[in-house]
């Protein structure tokens, strides 16, 4: 049967249509990837944190197996809170130093159990290059967290607080606070190295090796 003119025309146009669809899909993919890179940070300094995460990933086992390593550059919000004297503090006050940001509350049983190990980590690894920044988010009795720390004889941790719990919401908004406790290992540029939702035994040999390696890598820029 001979081809009709409309059929021949449609057949001739088919490669053009397919090409347009493929090209459109490719452009869309590139656009999504580009947008993703922008959302992922857009700060070249955070690429170093991803490199650090990749380097220490083999150490994320045992007591720190639940750590999630950063795979894309992510700069944390400049978290705002207060010290024990009520003076304003920000995460950027620790620029140049690797920090373990920890959110805790006295009503959180796993948080209370975790605090002595954070004290141990702070005691064993405290240096000009590293510090544990544990931020309490109790919103009611401001004396209760202080009493808990005193009774538990946790004297090496600095006391930081946010009675509005905004630091939790700020981390939640970027998908880094899903529950309590929450801990984020942050490099000296304020970039995420690793995150964990839930408690860890921070003074264990596993944790000490991982945090020490992260601090060393960040300090040398590896």
N, C-alpha and C positions, 0 to 999 in steps of 0.2 A: 504494500500500500504506500503511495507517495506521501512524503511529509507535507503537512500544511504549512503555510507561511507563519502563522502564530507559533506552531510547535518549534520550527527552526529558529525563530527569534528568541523563544524562551530558552532553548538549548544553548544558543550562542551567549546569552546573558548569564547562564548558570555559573561559569567560572568567575565572572566579575562579582556576582553576589557572594559566592563562597569566599573570594578574596577579601571582600569588604567586611564580612563577618569575622574572619580570622584577624584582619588588621585591627578591627574594632576591639576584639577580645584582647589582643596584644597591648593595645594602647591602654585599655582598662586595667590590665594586669600591672603594667608599669606604673600607672597612676596610683593603684592601691598600694603597691610596694613602696613607692615614693612617699605616700601619705603615712604609711606605717613607719617608715624611717623617721619622718618628722615627729610623729607621735612618740616614737621610742626614745626621744631625747633631743636629737639634733645638735647635741653638744659633743664635739670631738673629744673632749676630756673624758667622757664616759666610755669611750671605746677601750681605754686602759683598764677600766673596771671589769669589762667583759673579758679582756685578756687575762686578768688576774683570776676571774672566776673559772676560766677554762684551765688555767694552770693548777688550781687547787682542787678541782673537781675530783681527782682520784682519792683525795683525802676525806671526802664526804662519805664516811662509812661508820659503822658502829654506833656510837652515841650521837653522832651528827649526820646519820644517814638521811634524815628527813629534810636536810637543807636543800633548797632549790637554787641552783646557780643561775646567775644572770646570763641570758643569751642575747640580749639586745640592750643598747645603751639606754639607761634610765636614770635621770637625775631626780632625786627626791625633792619634795617641797621643802622649803626652808622652815621646818617645824619650829613652832614657837611655844615656849613653856616657861616655867619659873624655877629658880633654885630654891633651896630650903629657906632662904631669907626673903623670898618673894620678889627677887630681882629678875627681870626678864632675861631669858636666854633664847638662843636660836641654834639650830643645827649648824649653821654657818660659823658659829663661834669655835667649832672644832675643825675648821678648814686646815688641811695639811696633815691631819691625823686620822688614822683608821679608827672607826668607832663601831661598837656593837650597840645599836639603838634597841632598847627593850621596853615594851609597854607592859605594865603590870598593875594589879589592883588587889586590895586585901580580900575582896569578895571572890576572887578567882583562886580556887584551891591549887591548881597546877602552878599558878604564878608564885604563890607562897612557898611551895615546895622547891621551885626553881631558884629562888633568890640566893640561898647559900652557895649554889654552884656559880652564880654570877659573881658573888663576892670572891670566890676562889679564883675565877678567871681574872678578875681585876687585880687581885693580890699577886698572882703569879706572872702576869704579862704586862702589868702597868709599866708604861715607859713614855717618853716624849712622843712616841709614834702611835700609841694605842690607849683607848679608854672605853670602859663600859658606861654607857649613858642610859640608865634605867629611869624611865619616866612613869611616875604613878598617876593613874587616872581616876582615883576615887573622887566622887563628885559631892560627897556629903561631909562627913566628919574629917576635917583636915589634920587632926591629931592622930587619927587611927593608924595611918601608914607610918608615921614617925614612931609611934609606940611599938608597932610590929618590928621595925628595924632595930630598935633599942633592945627589945626583949629577945630577939634572935641574935643579938650581938653582931649585927652586920654593920661594921664601922668603916669599911674600906670603900664602899659604894657611895658616890655622891648622891645626895637626895634631890631629885627633880620632880616637879609635879605639874599637872594640867587639870585643874578641877572642872574644866568645861569639856574635857576629853576630846578636844578638837584635833589633837595629834592623831588619835585613832581614826577620826573621820578623814583627815588629810591622807593618811596611808591607805585607808579603805578606798578612797576615790581613785587611786591608781592601782587598785587590786593587790595591795600589799598588807592588808590587815583584814583577815577573815574571822578572827576569833582572838581569844586571849589564852596565854600570852602570845605576843608577836615579837619577833626579833629580826632586825635587818642589819647585815654587815655592810658598812658604808665606807667608801674610800675617802681620801683627803679632799676630793673635789665634790663630795656630796652625792656620789653615784653609787647605785646598788651593786654590790658584789654577790650577795646571796641573801635569801630570806627563808625563815622557817615559821610556820604557823603551828604553835604548840610549844611545849617545853623541851629543853635539852639538858644534858648533863655537861654544863659548860666548863667545869673544872676537870673533866676527864682527859685522859691522854689523847684521845681522838680529837676532841675539841681544841685542846691546847695546840696540837700540831697544825690543825687547819687554820686557826686564827693567826698563829705565829707566821705561817707561810703566807697568808693573805697580807699581813702587815709588812713582811719583808718584801714581797712582790710589789706592793703599792709604794713602799719607800724608795725602791730602786727604779720604779717605772716599768718593770717587766710585764 
